[in-house]
Amino acid sequence: MRRAALAAGLVRPGSLLKPGVASRDATRTYIASRNVATPVPELAARRPRPPHAHACPQDADTRRATSALPTEALPTEALPTEALPTEALPSHAPPHHAAQRRAAKAPPHATIAAIADLPTRHGDFRLVGFDHTPASQAEHTALIRGSLEALRGAHHVPVRLHSECLTGDAFGSYRCDCRDQLEAAMADLAQHDNGILLYLRQEGRGIGLTNKIRAYALQQQGLDTVQANHALGFADDERDYAQAAAMLRALGVASIDLMSNNPRKIVGLQDNGIRVAKRLPHIMTTNVHNARYLHTKQTKSGHLLDA
């Protein structure tokens, strides 16, 4: 009590008050001083949770310089600054949920964990495995042409990001063009001294295999791929390219020429620090089973399929 009274300035140092026998007046004054109400800071207004909507205006991220990337080489000193044409991603395109999740997380890191030769029907590659931080349940891999030493610091390295598609890649489904894109990319990369194919375990554009089968069932009832995803509660594309960017950093490339028709891949890599110097169209032949699928990719998801 004496210490408290001293701290409050109610008892002079050196006075005759002893611990446990402080004067009643001093004690009452001290207690009264401690009972004065302390104003509580006004609570900050709680941010309203954005409603889950399957359609929203195209976001600023996706309007950036994506489809305007030339199909000729850009100077390695600078990336393009032209704006993405508004028709590339229509106003009814849903929000990129993966981008929203990425903003709340620390950027991932990847290190090379294993590497081995992989001869294929398209040519000789090297297969690279990675350790990811934070740990990822999905084991993303890379097929590379050339040596790691040749890739480090290299500019204009041809790169393909291929998202896993069990139905197309393994079963040869005609509902999509995934297997055609995978094999065409491998055949093209085999003609280069250096090149990279990242095989990303993002089945069904990030919704997983079982949900992809559910989406197929809805498409059989008349919905297109985007409508089916929305009916299941997903955006039309739930993929995240932060892990892909971390893998490219681990491989040490300075800039890449991206084999893609998808502007969101360009934005996703650029947002994660990868220099995309050039876009290489990667368009496959349409068949009777995937014509509507490809039309939806072009008209609703902004894929550049006119070349």
BADREN-471013 format. One record per atom (N, C-alpha, C, O): residue in one letter; x, z, y. Coordinates in steps of 0.2 Angstrom, whole numbers, plus 5000, padded with zeros to 4 digits. Atoms other than C-alpha are relative to their C-alpha. Layout:
BEGIN
aXZY/...
***
This chain:
BEGIN
m500450004994/m500050005000/m500450005006/m500349965011/r499650004994/r501450045012/r500349945001/r500349915007/r499750074999/r502249875009/r499549965003/r499749925008/a500550044998/a500649795012/a499950015008/a499849975012/a500149984993/a500349895028/a500649985004/a500549955010/l499450024996/l502149855034/l499949925001/l500049905007/a500150084999/a501849665031/a499549985005/a499549945008/a500550014996/a500249675040/a500150025007/a499750015012/g499849984993/g501149755055/g499650075002/g499650085008/l500449944998/l500049915054/l500450064999/l500150125002/v499649945001/v501450035050/v500749995003/v501049935001/r499450024997/r503050045060/r500650024995/r500550074991/p499549985004/p504650045050/p500350075002/p500450085008/g499749944999/g505450215048/g499550065002/g499750115003/s500549954998/s503750305051/s500050054994/s500350044989/l500049955005/l503350465040/l499649994995/l499550034990/l500550025005/l502050375030/l500449994993/l500949964993/k499750015007/k502550385011/k499649964996/k499049964996/p500550045005/p501950274997/p499550054997/p499650114995/g500649965003/g500250334991/g499750055005/g499250075004/v500349954995/v499950445007/v499949965007/v500050005012/a500150044994/a499650305020/a499450035004/a498950055000/s500549974996/s498550365034/s499349964999/s499349904997/r500750035001/r496650335032/r499949945005/r499749895003/d500250054995/d496550235048/d500449944999/d500249884999/a499650065001/a498050125044/a499749964994/a499749904994/t500250035006/t497350095027/t499449965001/t499349904999/r500750034999/r495550055033/r500249945004/r499949885003/t499850064996/t496349935046/t500249954996/t500049894997/y499750055005/y497349845033/y499549974996/y499449914995/i500550035005/i495849825021/i499649965004/i499449915002/a500550044996/a494749765035/a500349935002/a500049885002/s499650074998/s496149635040/s500049964994/s500049894995/r500050045006/r496149575022/r499349974998/r499349934994/n500750025002/n494249555021/n499749955005/n499249935004/v500350054995/v494149435035/v499949934996/v500449914992/a500250065003/a493349275028/a500549945002/a500649935008/t499550054999/t494649135026/t499649934999/t499349924994/p500450065001/p493848965030/p500249954994/p500849954994/v499850045005/v493848845015/v500049935003/v499649905006/p500050064997/p494448675019/p499549954997/p499249964991/e500550045002/e493148545018/e500249954995/e500749924995/l499850045006/l493148455001/l500049925002/l499549905006/a500050084999/a493648265002/a499449974997/a499249994991/a500550035003/a492248154999/a500249974993/a500749934993/r499850025007/r492248104980/r499949925001/r499449905003/r500150075000/r492547914979/r499549984995/r499550004989/p500550025005/p491047834971/p500349954995/p500849914996/r499750045006/r491447754954/r499749935001/r499149925001/p500350075000/p491247564955/p499649994994/p499850004989/p500550025006/p489747504945/p500449954996/p500749904998/h499850055004/h490147404930/h499649945001/h499049944999/a500350074999/a489747224934/a500349954997/a500949954996/h499650055004/h490047074924/h500149945005/h500449895002/a499950054996/a490046964939/a500250035007/a499950075010/c499849974994/c490946994955/c500449945004/c500649895001/p499650054996/p491846884969/p500750004997/p500950054995/q499450005002/q493446824964/q500550045004/q500450055010/d499549954997/d494846954968/d500549965004/d500749915002/a499450034996/a496246924980/a500649994996/a500949944997/d499550015005/d497446944966/d500049934997/d500549894997/t500050075004/t496846784957/t499949945005/t500049895003/r500050064996/r496646684973/r500749985003/r500849935006/r499350014998/r498546694976/r500249934997/r499949904993/a499750065002/a499746554973/a500149994992/a500650014990/t500050005007/t499346514955/t499949924998/t500449894996/s500050075002/s498646344951/s500349955005/s500549895003/a499650044996/a499546274966/a500749994998/a501149965001/l499350015002/l501146294957/l500149934998/l499749914994/p499950075002/p501846124955/p500249994993/p500550034990/t499750025007/t502246034939/t500749975001/t501049954996/e499350014999/e503945994947/e500350065001/e500050115003/a499649944999/a505346114948/a499950035007/a500049995012/l500049974993/l505246234963/l500750025001/l501150034996/p499349974999/p506846294972/p500050074997/p499550114997/t500049945003/t507446444963/t500050065005/t499950125003/e500049954995/e507646534979/e499350035002/e499350095005/a500649984997/a505846544983/a499449984995/a499549934992/l500650025004/l504146544974/l499549975005/l499549985011/p500550034995/p502646444981/p499650055003/p499450115001/t500449964996/t501546514994/t499349975001/t498950005005/e500750034999/e500046394993/e499550044997/e499650084992/a500649965002/a498346474991/a499749974993/a499749904993/l500450025006/l497446454974/l499449975002/l499050005006/p500650034998/p496046324976/p499450054998/p499450084992/t500649955001/t494346424977/t499749984993/t499450024990/e500450025006/e493646314963/e500450024993/e500150024988/a499649985006/a495046374951/a499750064996/a499750064990/l500449945003/l494146544948/l499450015004/l499450035010/p500650004996/p492346534953/p499850075002/p500050124999/s500249944998/s491446664962/s499650044995/s499650114996/h500449965005/h490446724947/h500550024995/h500350054990/a499549985005/a492046754937/a500050085000/a500050115006/p500149925000/p491946944932/p500750035001/p501250005002/p499449964998/p493247074937/p500550004994/p500350004988/h499450005005/h494947074928/h500150074998/h500550115002/h499949935001/h494747244920/h500750024998/h500950084999/a499349985002/a496447244912/a500450015006/a500950055006/a499649994994/a497147224930/a499950075003/a500350105006/q500249944998/q496147374935/q500350064996/q500650114999/r499749955005/r496847474920/r500750015002/r501050065002/r499250004999/r498647424924/r500250035006/r500750065007/a499849974993/a498547484942/a500150074999/a500450105003/a500049925000/a498247664936/a500650024995/a500750084994/k499549985004/k499747654924/k500749995002/k500849945006/a499350014999/a501647664925/a500249934997/a499949924991/p499850065003/p502447494922/p500350014993/p500850054993/p499749995006/p502947474904/p500749975000/p500949945004/h499350025001/h504747454898/h500149984993/h499850004988/a499950025007/a505347354883/a500849994999/a501149975004/t499350015002/t507047354874/t500049964994/t499649974990/i499950045006/i507647234861/i500250054994/i500750094995/a499949965006/a507547324844/a500349974994/a500750004990/a499750045006/a507947194831/a500049925002/a499549905006/i500050084999/i508347004831/i500349974993/i500850004990/a499850045006/a508546884816/a499849935001/a499349915004/d500150075000/d508546704813/d499349984996/d499250024992/l500650025003/l506946614809/l499949935000/l499749905005/p500150075000/p506946434803/p499249994999/p498950024995/t500750025001/t505246354804/t499949924999/t500449895000/r500250075001/r504346184801/r500149965007/r500249905007/h499950034993/h504646154820/h500750005002/h500949965007/g499349994998/g506446204821/g500250074999/g499950114997/d499749945001/d507646344821/d499950055006/d500050035012/f500149954995/f507146504831/f500450064998/f500650074993/r499849935002/r507646684832/r499450045002/r499150035007/l500649965000/l506346814830/l500350075003/l500750105000/v499849944997/v506446964842/v499550055000/v498950045001/g500549945000/g505647134840/g500250055006/g500850055007/f499949954994/f505447264854/f499850074999/f499350084995/d500349944999/d505247444857/d499750015007/d500049995012/h500449994993/h503947484871/h500050075002/h499950114998/t500149944997/t503847624883/t499549995005/t499749955010/p500249955005/p502547694883/p499949964994/p499849904994/a500150035006/a502347664865/a499449964999/a498949985001/s500650045001/s501147524860/s499949994993/s500349984988/q500250015007/q500147514844/q500149924998/q500249914992/a499950075002/a500347324845/a500749985000/a501049995005/e499350025000/e501947244840/e500149935002/e500049884998/h499950074997/h502247104852/h500749974998/h501250014997/t499450035002/t503646984847/t500249945004/t499849915008/a499850064996/a504646844854/a500449954995/a500749974991/l499650065003/l505246674847/l500549975005/l500249955010/i499650034995/i506746614856/i500549954997/i500649944992/r499550055001/r507846464857/r500650025003/r500650045009/g499449994996/g509646484861/g500250084999/g499950114995/s499849935000/s510646644862/s499850055005/s499650025011/l500249954995/l510246804871/l500549995006/l500350005012/e499550014995/e511846774881/e499849945005/e499949955011/a500250064996/a511246604887/a499350015004/a499349985009/l500649984996/l509546674892/l500150045006/l499750045011/r500049954995/r510146814903/r500349965006/r500849935007/g499950034993/g510146754921/g499849935001/g499949905006/a500250075000/a509446584916/a499449985005/a499050035005/h500650024996/h508246494928/h499649944996/h499949914992/h500450065003/h506846374923/h500050004993/h500049954989/v500049995008/v506746444905/v499349984998/v498850015001/p500750015002/p505246364897/p499750064996/p500050084991/v500349945004/v504046504891/v499349984999/v498949965003/r500750005002/r502446504882/r499750074999/r500150114994/l500349945002/l501346664882/l499449984995/l498949954997/h500650015005/h500246654866/h499750064998/h500050104995/s500349945002/s498946784863/s499749994992/s499549934991/e500150015007/e498646814844/e499249984999/e498850005003/c500750025001/c497146724837/c500049994992/c500249944990/l500050005007/l496946764818/l499649944998/l499849904993/t500450065002/t495546634816/t500349935001/t500249894997/g499750074999/g496446494824/g500749994997/g500949954993/d499250005002/d498346534821/d500050004992/d500449964989/a500049995007/a498046584802/a499549964996/a499749934991/f500550035004/f496446514797/f499849935002/f499449894998/g500150074998/g496446354806/g499349985003/g499049935002/s500750014997/s494746374815/s500049945005/s500549935009/y500250064995/y494046224825/y499750035006/y499549995011/r500449984994/r493146344837/r500450015006/r500150025011/c499650004994/c494646354848/c500649954999/c500649924995/d499450045000/d496246264852/d500750044999/d501250025001/c499449955000/c497446414849/c500549984995/c501149984997/r499450035005/r498346344833/r500349945003/r500949935002/d499750064997/d498546174842/d500550025005/d501150005006/q499549984994/q499346264857/q500650044997/q501150025000/l499449975003/l500446374846/l500549954997/l501149954999/e499550045003/e501146234836/e500349955005/e500949935004/a499750054995/a501346114851/a500550045004/a501050015006/a499549964997/a502246254860/a500750014996/a501250004999/m499449995004/m503446284846/m500449934999/m501049934999/a499750075000/a503746094844/a500449985006/a500949955006/d499750024994/d504146074862/d500650045001/d501150025004/l499449964999/l505246224863/l500649984996/l501249994998/a499550025005/a506246164848/a500449945003/a501049935001/q499650064997/q506746014859/q500550035006/q500949995009/h499549974994/h507646134872/h500550044997/h500550074991/d499449965002/d509246224871/d499850085001/d500050124997/n500249934999/n508446384878/n499250005001/n498949955004/g500850005000/g506546434877/g499850074997/g500150104993/i500349935002/i505446584874/i499249994998/i498949965002/l500749995001/l503746604865/l499950074999/l500150104994/l500249935001/l502946774867/l499450004996/l498949974998/y500649995004/y501746814853/y499750075001/y500050124999/l500349944997/l500546944861/l499450024995/l499049984994/r500549975004/r499447054850/r499450025004/r499250075004/q500649994996/q497947034861/q499449954997/q499249915001/e500550045003/e496646964849/e499349995004/e499150045007/g500650014997/g495046884856/g500050025008/g499650045010/r499949994993/r495746894874/r500050075002/r499750095007/g500049934999/g495947074872/g499550054998/g499550114999/i500649965003/i494347134864/i500050024993/i499750064991/g499949985007/g494947144846/g499649954996/g499249924998/l500350045005/l494547054830/l499250014999/l498949964999/t500749995002/t492847134826/t499649985006/t499149955005/n500450024994/n492247114844/n500049935001/n499549905003/k500050075000/k492746934843/k499549974995/k499249924997/i500550025005/i491746914827/i499350015003/i498849965002/r500749984997/r490246994836/r499949945006/r499349925006/a500150064995/a490546864851/a499849944997/a499449904999/y500150065004/y490546724838/y499350004998/y498949954999/a500750005002/a488846784832/a499549995006/a499049955005/l500450014994/l488146784849/l500049935003/l499549905005/q499950074998/q488846614853/q499649954995/q499349904997/q500550035005/q487846554837/q499350005002/q498949965000/q500749994997/q486346614846/q499949965007/q499349965009/g500150044994/g486646504861/g500450025006/g500549985011/l499649984994/l487846604873/l500649975000/l500949954994/d499350034999/d489446534879/d500550064999/d500350124998/t499649955001/t491046634877/t500050055005/t500150115003/v500049954994/v490946714894/v499450054999/v499450115000/q500649965000/q489146764892/q500050054994/q499750104994/a499949965006/a489546834874/a500450065002/a500250125000/n499549944998/n490946944881/n499650055005/n499650115004/h500449964995/h489747004895/h499550044996/h499350104998/a500649975003/a488347044883/a500350064996/a500050114994/l499749955004/l489647154873/l500350055005/l500650105002/g499849954995/g490147244889/g500749995002/g501150035005/f499350024998/f491847154892/f500049955006/f499549915007/a499850054995/a492547044906/a500149944995/a500249944989/d499850065004/d492846864901/d500750004997/d500949964992/d499450005002/d494646904899/d500350075001/d500450095007/e499749935000/e495347084895/e500750004999/e501050064998/r499350005001/r497147034893/r500450035005/r500250035011/d499649974995/d498547124901/d500749974999/d501049974993/y499350045000/y500247034905/y500650055002/y501150025002/a499549954999/a501247194909/a500550004995/a501150004996/q499550005005/q502047204892/q500449934999/q501049944998/a499650075000/a502447014892/a500550005005/a501149985004/a499550004994/a503347044909/a500650044998/a501250034999/a499449955003/a504347194901/a500449964995/a501049974995/m499650035005/m504847084887/m500549955003/m501049945001/l499650054997/l505446944898/l500650035004/l501150015004/r499549964997/r506447074908/r500550024995/r501150024996/a499549985005/a507247134892/a500449944998/a501049954996/l499650065002/l507746954888/l500449985006/l500949945005/g499550014995/g508546944905/g499949935004/g500449925008/v500150074996/v507846774912/v499950015007/v499650065009/a500050004993/a507946744930/a499449975003/a499050005008/s500750034998/s506446624932/s499849964994/s500249944990/i500250045006/i505346534920/i499549945002/i499349945008/d500550054999/d504346374919/d499450024994/d499650014988/l500549975005/l502646434911/l499649954998/l499349915001/m500450055003/m501746324899/m499350044999/m499250084995/s500749975000/s499946374903/s499549965004/s499749925009/n500650034996/n498246314909/n499750055004/n499250045008/n500449954998/n497746484914/n500350045007/n500950075006/p499749974994/p498046544932/p500150085000/p500650105003/r499949935000/r497846724928/r500650024996/r500950084998/k499449985003/k499346724917/k500649995005/k501050045005/i499550014995/i500346664932/i500050065004/i500550095006/v500149944995/v499646804943/v500250064996/v500650104999/g499949945004/g499846934929/g500850014999/g501050065000/l499349995001/l501746894927/l500350015007/l500750055008/q499749994993/q502046884946/q499950075002/q500350105005/d500149934998/d501247044949/d500450054997/d500550114999/n499549955004/n502447124936/n500749985001/n501149994997/g499450014998/g503947054945/g500449944996/g501049934997/i499750065003/i504246884935/i500049945004/i499449935007/r500050064995/r504746734945/r499849944996/r500149914991/v500350065003/v503646584939/v500249945005/v499949945010/a499850054996/a504546434946/a499649944999/a499649895004/k500350065002/k503446304938/k499550014995/k499650054991/r500550005005/r501846274928/r500049944996/r500049884999/l500050065005/l501846164913/l499349994997/l499250044993/p500650005003/p500146104908/p500150004993/p500549974990/h500050005007/h499746134890/h499349994997/h499050034995/i500750025001/i498146044886/i500049964993/i500449924992/m500150025007/m497546004868/m499449955000/m499049955005/t500650045001/t496345874861/t499450044999/t499450094995/t500649975001/t494545924861/t499749984994/t499849924992/n500450025006/n493545924845/n499250025001/n499150055006/v500749995000/v491645934842/v499850075000/v499350105003/h500149925001/h491746124838/h500250045006/h499950095008/n499749954995/n492746184853/n499949975007/n500149995012/a500150034993/a492146064867/a499650055005/a499850055011/r500349954996/r490946194874/r500450065002/r500450085008/y499549954998/y492246324873/y500549995005/y500650025010/l499550024995/l493546224883/l499649995006/l499950005012/h500450014994/h492146174895/h499950075004/h500050075010/t500149934997/t491746364898/t500750035003/t500750065008/k499349984998/k493646404900/k500149975007/k500450005011/q499850034994/q493746274914/q499550025005/q499750035011/t500549994995/t492146304923/t499850075002/t499650095007/k500149934999/k491946494921/k500650045001/k500650105004/s499449955000/s493746564919/s500549975004/s501150005004/g499550034996/g494646444930/g500649974997/g501149965000/h499550035003/h495746364917/h500149935003/h499649895004/l499850064997/l496646204924/l500049954994/l500649944991/l500050045006/l496146074911/l499949925002/l499749884998/d500250074997/d495945914922/d500649954999/d500549894999/a499450045001/a497745854919/a500049964994/a500449924992/
***
